[in-house]
Amino acid sequence: MSYEREIDHSHARQARTGVLLVNLGTPDAPDRASVRRYLREFLWDPRVVEISRPLWWLVLNGIILNTRPGRSAQAYAKVWGEAGSPLLDISRRQCAALAERLGRDYGDSIRVELAMRYGTPSIAAGIRSLREHGVTRLLVLPLYPQYSATTTASVFDAVADALRHVRRIPELRMVNSYHDDPAYIEALAESVRAFQSSHGVPDRLVMSFHGIPREYFDAGDPYFCHCQKTARLLAERLGLANEHYVVTFQSRLGPREWLKPYTDETLKALAGQGLRHVQLICPGFSADCLETLEEIKVENRDYFLAAGGERFEYIPCLNDSNEHVAMMSDLVARHTAGWPTEPVESAPTLERAHAMGASR
């Protein structure tokens, strides 16, 4: 086993705290080759698909990667903007806004980097950049409000892998979830209030979360419970009775049962029951992406209207709103509590190191 030489190893380097902001990821471009490369990395993660590796290798490489990339590339092309992937563009804005806000409070003692679990910029690249800037204390903030082994735990795996050959690993902390954080709930509630102030109040508010296979929940993944608590707290904050909102799950893949009720089937059923106006929010997504802008805002809207509904409105994710950035800043403050808030003064340290024979 060999370990890399410490980056810019010097007693003169100031020690800082780093924040690694992590989201899921996105292809580099809305074309078949890029999507295929992204899907291969994403779907081969054993945290995402818990199936025998040899069997899954055959299914993934023999079927999925030969059929799905083309369809997915067409979907990505519909939401791709001048700045590229909406998820990456929004995540960059979130990172910049958080860095600016933390800079006002802590000066240059905290540095923020963005990373994607799959694709670029990678977690390994983000950690390396933080280490190059003198980070010796690292807070990992996955932008998944509700914990799941398929998301948050996978980020931990990637962080551990990135540090596997590092000689001097940073002190490490990680935010596991913030599904019931009061500031997060209030930010969601404010987004609903602001939207309804100009679009009116619907017959039903649909809270759609990304799904996971039911067997993962049965095995002990707390994701379903976290989603339900987020929804309950949001409904309470908005003063909604049980009959005025519904919790659903979207984006299922394959023939296995996933968490229910399914979003698409629920929207069709609501229209069939005579509801004419629904609004939908995705509280589990920190930034708008393919699953919200195309799957929800287009596909599921069409399902509702085709089944007899008249008005379908999508409430955007929190994205880089002031409330969202303030909530993230508060999370960072609480989860870095006890760490120094100023860079370590390097001059006396260097002087003492030289006196004892150090060359750097």
Backbone torsions as a table, in degrees:
resi	resn	phi	psi	omega
1	MET	NA	129.4	177.5
2	SER	-120.2	150.3	-178.3
3	TYR	-123.2	146.3	-175.7
4	GLU	-70.9	153.5	174.0
5	ARG	-65.9	137.6	-176.9
6	GLU	-60.0	132.9	-178.9
7	ILE	-60.4	125.9	176.3
8	ASP	45.6	48.5	-177.5
9	HIS	-62.4	111.9	-178.7
10	SER	-158.8	138.6	176.4
11	HIS	-71.3	-11.2	180.0
12	ALA	-85.9	-9.3	-176.4
13	ARG	-75.8	132.8	179.4
14	GLN	-75.9	139.4	178.5
15	ALA	-88.6	128.4	-178.0
16	ARG	-129.7	168.6	173.5
17	THR	-97.4	137.3	177.9
18	GLY	-116.4	146.6	175.2
19	VAL	-120.0	120.8	177.1
20	LEU	-103.4	108.8	-180.0
21	LEU	-88.3	120.5	-172.2
22	VAL	-123.3	132.3	170.3
23	ASN	-124.4	-177.6	-170.4
24	LEU	-66.6	-55.3	-178.4
25	GLY	133.2	175.2	-174.0
26	THR	-160.5	152.5	173.3
27	PRO	-63.6	159.6	178.7
28	ASP	-73.9	-24.1	-178.7
29	ALA	-155.5	158.6	-179.4
30	PRO	-86.1	51.4	178.2
31	ASP	-124.8	164.3	-172.6
32	ARG	-59.5	-44.1	-177.7
33	ALA	-63.2	-44.6	-179.5
34	SER	-66.4	-42.5	-179.7
35	VAL	-66.3	-39.6	179.4
36	ARG	-62.4	-42.1	178.7
37	ARG	-63.4	-41.9	179.5
38	TYR	-67.2	-45.7	-179.2
39	LEU	-64.7	-35.0	178.9
40	ARG	-61.6	-45.7	179.9
41	GLU	-66.7	-44.9	-176.8
42	PHE	-65.3	-53.2	-173.0
43	LEU	-78.4	-13.0	176.8
44	TRP	-85.2	-10.5	178.4
45	ASP	-63.8	119.7	-178.9
46	PRO	-65.6	-17.2	174.0
47	ARG	-71.3	-30.4	-177.0
48	VAL	-83.3	-45.6	-179.5
49	VAL	-122.4	107.6	-178.1
50	GLU	-93.5	73.8	179.0
51	ILE	-131.0	152.9	175.8
52	SER	-44.9	127.2	-175.3
53	ARG	-57.9	-47.9	-180.0
54	PRO	-60.5	-42.7	179.3
55	LEU	-65.1	-45.0	-178.0
56	TRP	-67.4	-33.7	177.7
57	TRP	-59.6	-42.2	179.6
58	LEU	-65.2	-43.8	-179.3
59	VAL	-66.9	-46.3	-176.3
60	LEU	-64.5	-51.2	-175.1
61	ASN	-82.2	-27.0	-178.4
62	GLY	-88.3	-25.4	-176.0
63	ILE	-123.6	-63.6	-169.6
64	ILE	-61.4	-48.3	-176.9
65	LEU	-74.1	-5.6	175.0
66	ASN	-101.1	-12.2	-176.7
67	THR	-119.8	-38.8	-171.9
68	ARG	-79.6	-36.4	-176.0
69	PRO	-54.1	-39.2	-179.6
70	GLY	-63.8	-46.2	179.1
71	ARG	-65.4	-43.4	-179.7
72	SER	-65.3	-36.5	178.8
73	ALA	-62.8	-39.2	176.8
74	GLN	-63.0	-39.3	178.3
75	ALA	-67.0	-42.9	178.6
76	TYR	-62.5	-37.8	-179.5
77	ALA	-60.3	-30.4	-179.0
78	LYS	-69.7	-29.0	-176.1
79	VAL	-106.8	-6.5	-178.9
80	TRP	-66.0	134.1	-179.3
81	GLY	-114.3	-175.1	179.3
82	GLU	-61.4	-31.0	179.3
83	ALA	-88.1	5.4	178.7
84	GLY	96.3	-143.4	-179.9
85	SER	-61.2	129.6	179.2
86	PRO	-61.5	-37.1	179.5
87	LEU	-63.5	-45.3	-178.9
88	LEU	-69.6	-40.2	179.2
89	ASP	-61.7	-48.0	179.9
90	ILE	-66.0	-41.0	-180.0
91	SER	-62.2	-38.8	177.0
92	ARG	-63.2	-41.1	178.2
93	ARG	-66.1	-39.0	176.5
94	GLN	-60.8	-45.7	-179.0
95	CYS	-61.4	-45.4	-179.5
96	ALA	-64.6	-42.3	-179.1
97	ALA	-66.8	-40.0	179.1
98	LEU	-66.9	-42.6	179.0
99	ALA	-61.2	-41.4	179.3
100	GLU	-64.3	-43.4	-178.0
101	ARG	-67.0	-43.4	178.6
102	LEU	-67.1	-33.1	177.8
103	GLY	-62.6	-36.1	177.8
104	ARG	-65.4	-33.1	-176.7
105	ASP	-90.3	-33.6	-171.8
106	TYR	-124.8	5.8	-178.6
107	GLY	64.8	-137.9	-177.6
108	ASP	-97.8	17.8	-178.8
109	SER	-80.2	-13.7	177.3
110	ILE	-124.6	130.9	176.4
111	ARG	-118.4	140.0	-177.5
112	VAL	-115.1	134.3	175.7
113	GLU	-128.9	148.8	177.5
114	LEU	-101.0	142.5	175.8
115	ALA	-145.5	155.3	175.4
116	MET	-116.3	140.0	179.4
117	ARG	-62.8	-37.6	178.5
118	TYR	-126.7	141.4	-178.5
119	GLY	84.3	-155.0	-176.5
120	THR	-121.3	152.2	-5.6
121	PRO	-71.4	137.9	-173.7
122	SER	-78.3	163.4	176.2
123	ILE	-63.9	-41.0	178.8
124	ALA	-60.5	-41.7	179.7
125	ALA	-66.9	-39.5	179.3
126	GLY	-63.9	-43.5	179.4
127	ILE	-66.2	-40.2	179.6
128	ARG	-63.1	-41.7	178.7
129	SER	-62.5	-41.5	178.7
130	LEU	-63.5	-42.4	179.3
131	ARG	-65.1	-35.9	177.5
132	GLU	-64.4	-23.2	178.8
133	HIS	-98.6	20.0	172.3
134	GLY	84.1	16.8	-178.5
135	VAL	-74.4	124.0	175.4
136	THR	-118.4	-5.8	176.0
137	ARG	-129.1	124.1	-171.9
138	LEU	-124.0	124.0	172.1
139	LEU	-106.8	121.9	177.0
140	VAL	-96.4	122.8	-179.1
141	LEU	-118.9	90.5	174.5
142	PRO	-71.9	131.7	-177.9
143	LEU	-85.0	50.4	173.7
144	TYR	-117.1	101.3	-176.7
145	PRO	-57.7	-40.3	-178.3
146	GLN	-99.6	128.3	-178.7
147	TYR	-69.0	139.9	167.6
148	SER	-149.8	147.4	175.1
149	ALA	-62.3	-26.9	-178.1
150	THR	-72.9	-17.5	-176.4
151	THR	-122.4	-72.7	-176.0
152	THR	-60.2	-47.3	-179.4
153	ALA	-64.4	-33.9	178.1
154	SER	-65.8	-35.7	175.6
155	VAL	-62.9	-43.9	178.3
156	PHE	-58.6	-43.5	178.0
157	ASP	-56.2	-45.3	-177.2
158	ALA	-68.5	-37.3	177.1
159	VAL	-64.0	-46.3	179.1
160	ALA	-61.3	-39.6	179.9
161	ASP	-66.6	-38.5	-179.9
162	ALA	-66.8	-26.7	-178.2
163	LEU	-96.4	0.7	-171.5
164	ARG	-58.9	-37.0	-176.8
165	HIS	-111.1	16.6	178.0
166	VAL	-82.8	133.4	-177.5
167	ARG	-71.9	-43.7	-178.6
168	ARG	-119.6	97.0	-178.2
169	ILE	-77.5	147.4	178.8
170	PRO	-76.1	156.7	169.8
171	GLU	-60.9	133.3	-166.4
172	LEU	-122.5	132.2	170.7
173	ARG	-134.2	156.5	-177.3
174	MET	-145.9	137.1	175.8
175	VAL	-84.8	113.1	-177.2
176	ASN	-76.9	-36.7	178.6
177	SER	-167.5	163.2	172.9
178	TYR	-144.3	35.3	-173.5
179	HIS	-63.3	-25.2	-179.0
180	ASP	-118.7	16.9	179.0
181	ASP	-64.4	126.6	-176.9
182	PRO	-55.8	-39.1	-179.5
183	ALA	-68.8	-35.2	176.2
184	TYR	-65.9	-45.4	179.0
185	ILE	-62.9	-42.3	-179.7
186	GLU	-66.8	-37.7	177.5
187	ALA	-62.4	-42.1	176.4
188	LEU	-62.2	-46.5	-178.3
189	ALA	-61.5	-41.3	179.5
190	GLU	-65.1	-36.2	178.2
191	SER	-65.5	-36.9	177.7
192	VAL	-68.4	-45.7	-179.9
193	ARG	-59.5	-46.2	-178.1
194	ALA	-63.2	-41.0	179.9
195	PHE	-65.8	-45.0	-176.5
196	GLN	-72.5	-19.6	177.4
197	SER	-65.4	-24.4	179.4
198	SER	-113.2	-12.9	-178.5
199	HIS	-116.0	-4.2	180.0
200	GLY	85.3	173.6	-179.9
201	VAL	-97.4	129.7	-175.7
202	PRO	-82.4	172.6	172.0
203	ASP	-68.2	-31.3	-179.0
204	ARG	-152.8	138.1	173.5
205	LEU	-99.2	121.6	179.2
206	VAL	-99.8	125.4	176.6
207	MET	-106.5	105.2	-174.4
208	SER	-104.5	124.8	177.6
209	PHE	-112.1	154.4	174.6
210	HIS	-64.7	140.5	-178.3
211	GLY	-87.5	165.2	168.6
212	ILE	-136.9	158.5	177.4
213	PRO	-57.4	139.7	-178.7
214	ARG	-56.5	-34.6	-177.1
215	GLU	-65.7	-26.5	177.0
216	TYR	-67.2	-42.3	177.2
217	PHE	-62.9	-43.9	179.6
218	ASP	-62.5	-28.0	-179.7
219	ALA	-83.1	-4.0	175.3
220	GLY	117.1	4.3	176.7
221	ASP	-68.3	125.8	-175.6
222	PRO	-81.2	5.2	-171.8
223	TYR	-55.5	-48.0	-178.6
224	PHE	-57.4	-44.4	-179.1
225	CYS	-65.0	-40.1	178.5
226	HIS	-63.2	-41.8	178.9
227	CYS	-62.8	-44.3	-179.4
228	GLN	-63.3	-38.6	179.4
229	LYS	-69.0	-42.2	176.0
230	THR	-55.8	-47.3	-178.5
231	ALA	-63.1	-43.8	-179.4
232	ARG	-63.1	-45.3	-179.4
233	LEU	-65.5	-38.7	178.1
234	LEU	-65.1	-43.3	178.5
235	ALA	-61.8	-42.4	178.6
236	GLU	-63.2	-41.0	-179.0
237	ARG	-65.2	-32.1	179.7
238	LEU	-88.5	-6.9	-179.0
239	GLY	72.3	33.4	-177.3
240	LEU	-91.6	135.7	171.8
241	ALA	-76.9	162.4	-176.5
242	ASN	-56.5	-35.7	-176.2
243	GLU	-77.6	-3.3	-177.2
244	HIS	-100.5	-1.2	176.7
245	TYR	-146.9	161.4	178.7
246	VAL	-144.3	142.8	179.1
247	VAL	-101.9	129.4	-178.7
248	THR	-135.0	171.8	-178.5
249	PHE	-133.7	136.8	-172.9
250	GLN	-119.2	177.4	168.2
251	SER	64.4	40.0	178.0
252	ARG	-76.7	155.3	-177.5
253	LEU	-136.6	129.5	174.9
254	GLY	87.6	-179.0	-173.0
255	PRO	-84.8	-10.4	-176.9
256	ARG	-70.4	157.3	175.9
257	GLU	-72.7	134.4	175.6
258	TRP	-111.7	177.6	179.0
259	LEU	-58.2	138.2	-179.3
260	LYS	-119.3	161.7	2.5
261	PRO	-78.3	152.0	179.5
262	TYR	-76.9	141.9	-177.1
263	THR	-61.5	-48.7	-175.8
264	ASP	-63.1	-43.2	-179.9
265	GLU	-67.4	-35.5	179.2
266	THR	-65.7	-42.8	-179.7
267	LEU	-63.4	-40.4	176.6
268	LYS	-63.1	-41.1	-179.4
269	ALA	-66.7	-40.4	179.5
270	LEU	-61.8	-43.4	177.3
271	ALA	-63.3	-38.9	179.2
272	GLY	-66.4	-24.4	178.3
273	GLN	-83.4	-1.9	177.8
274	GLY	100.4	0.8	177.3
275	LEU	-72.5	134.3	-175.3
276	ARG	-107.0	-21.6	-173.5
277	HIS	-134.6	117.1	174.4
278	VAL	-127.4	150.5	170.4
279	GLN	-120.7	145.0	-175.8
280	LEU	-128.3	134.4	176.9
281	ILE	-126.0	146.8	179.6
282	CYS	-115.3	84.8	-173.6
283	PRO	-67.8	-16.6	-178.8
284	GLY	-86.4	-7.2	180.0
285	PHE	-102.8	124.3	-179.8
286	SER	-83.9	-15.4	-179.8
287	ALA	-148.0	143.5	178.4
288	ASP	-65.0	143.5	-172.5
289	CYS	-156.1	-169.1	-178.7
290	LEU	-56.3	-41.7	-175.9
291	GLU	-68.3	-23.3	178.2
292	THR	-99.2	-42.8	-173.1
293	LEU	-79.3	-27.8	-179.6
294	GLU	-110.8	-52.8	-177.9
295	GLU	-64.2	-44.9	-178.2
296	ILE	-86.5	-56.2	-170.8
297	LYS	-68.0	-23.8	-179.1
298	VAL	-111.5	-64.3	-174.7
299	GLU	-59.7	-53.6	-175.0
300	ASN	-72.4	-28.3	172.2
301	ARG	-60.5	-44.5	180.0
302	ASP	-62.6	-38.7	178.2
303	TYR	-60.1	-45.7	-177.7
304	PHE	-65.1	-45.8	-178.4
305	LEU	-68.1	-38.5	-179.9
306	ALA	-66.4	-26.8	-179.2
307	ALA	-87.1	1.3	176.5
308	GLY	116.4	-4.3	177.1
309	GLY	-71.0	161.0	-176.7
310	GLU	-115.5	-34.9	-178.0
311	ARG	-133.6	121.4	175.5
312	PHE	-123.8	125.4	-178.8
313	GLU	-131.2	133.5	179.8
314	TYR	-101.1	128.3	177.8
315	ILE	-91.3	117.4	-174.4
316	PRO	-58.7	158.9	175.5
317	CYS	-65.0	170.6	-179.6
318	LEU	-66.9	-29.0	175.2
319	ASN	49.4	-129.1	-178.8
320	ASP	-106.3	32.9	177.9
321	SER	-63.2	156.7	-179.6
322	ASN	-59.0	-40.2	-178.7
323	GLU	-64.5	-39.4	-179.3
324	HIS	-68.5	-44.7	-179.4
325	VAL	-65.1	-39.0	177.7
326	ALA	-63.1	-39.7	177.9
327	MET	-63.6	-43.9	178.8
328	MET	-63.5	-39.9	178.6
329	SER	-62.3	-40.3	178.3
330	ASP	-65.8	-39.9	176.4
331	LEU	-59.7	-45.2	179.9
332	VAL	-61.3	-44.3	-178.6
333	ALA	-60.9	-43.3	-177.9
334	ARG	-71.8	-37.9	-175.6
335	HIS	-84.8	-9.0	173.1
336	THR	-105.7	9.2	-178.7
337	ALA	-56.4	133.9	-179.5
338	GLY	96.5	-18.1	175.7
339	TRP	-82.0	150.8	177.8
340	PRO	-58.2	142.9	-180.0
341	THR	-102.1	2.8	177.2
342	GLU	-128.5	146.2	175.6
343	PRO	-59.8	144.2	178.1
344	VAL	-66.5	131.6	179.1
345	GLU	-64.4	122.3	-170.8
346	SER	-89.8	-28.1	-173.4
347	ALA	-59.3	-52.9	179.4
348	PRO	-61.4	-37.4	179.4
349	THR	-62.0	-44.8	-179.8
350	LEU	-64.8	-40.3	-179.6
351	GLU	-62.2	-43.7	179.9
352	ARG	-67.8	-38.8	-179.9
353	ALA	-63.4	-41.2	178.1
354	HIS	-64.9	-37.4	-179.2
355	ALA	-64.6	-27.4	-179.5
356	MET	-95.7	5.9	173.0
357	GLY	103.8	1.5	178.8
358	ALA	-69.1	143.7	-179.1
359	SER	-92.2	-16.6	-177.0
360	ARG	-133.8	NA	NA
